[in-house]
Every structure is written in structure tokens, then in C-alpha cells.
Amino acid sequence: MVYIERNAEGNIERIEFDPSENREEISFYDPELRQFLETMPNREETIKKILDKLDLDMVRVIEDLIEILIDKNLMLFTDLPEPVQNKLMFKKALRSLNRPTRMIYEETDEIQI
């Protein structure tokens, strides 16, 4: 989801990916959001940040899809190249260390170093 903050005139001022009291949800396809992105001064930098965030979200979707395919016996874990297997197992182990009692990923999870 995408959330926006508006200025006093009601125009989009900022884009965020987490809900907040002063943010409203907006569709990725909203013409107002598109116009904001097209006309903003630091357009390339902002679009790159948005794409990076969406790419990270898609990685998790792909991991979940792989688990579903394996659970339904439509694919074997060993069908994946060994480096991919290692990465998936390492990420799964890290998640279990970080949140041993919670099984569901939340969009608000962040990496803190």
C-alpha cells in the first residue's frame, strides 16, 4: 500500500509505505499520484526509492510462492540451485531467530542494525 501526506492546499506532499494518523491510503494507479511523481523535483531519486521498496516486498512474495509450490508438491526444494537453497534457508533461520513466536510476516517489519 501507498500512503500520502497532503499540504495545507490539499496537494500531495509526501509518499510513505506505512499508515499513520496523518496519512491517507492511495492507489498506485491514482492519476493524482502519477502527476505528483511526474512533476516532483527529485523525481528519479524518489522513483528509485519506491522501486527499491517494491523490489524488497516482491522478494518476500517470491519466497512465499516458493514455499507454497513446495508445500503443494509442485516443486522440490532441491530443484532450486544450491546458492538459492542456501539463501532461502539462511533467511528462514534468521526470521526464526528474530521472532521465534510469530509466524506471520508484517509489512512493518524492519531490519535494524
RACOR-V203861 format. One record per pair of residues at least 6 apart in sequence whose ideal C-beta (glycine too) atoms are under 7 Angstrom apart, sorted by the first residue. I is the first residue (numbers start at 1). J is the second residue. If there is no record, write none. Layout:
i->(I:I)
j->(J:J)
This chain:
i->(1:2:2:2:2:2:3:3:3:3:3:3:3:3:3:4:4:4:4:4:4:5:5:5:5:6:6:7:12:12:12:16:17:18:26:37:37:37:40:60:63:66:69:70:70:77)
j->(25:15:17:26:28:33:16:17:18:19:20:23:24:25:26:12:14:15:23:24:26:13:14:22:23:12:13:13:32:33:36:23:53:108:33:43:46:47:46:105:88:88:75:76:77:85)
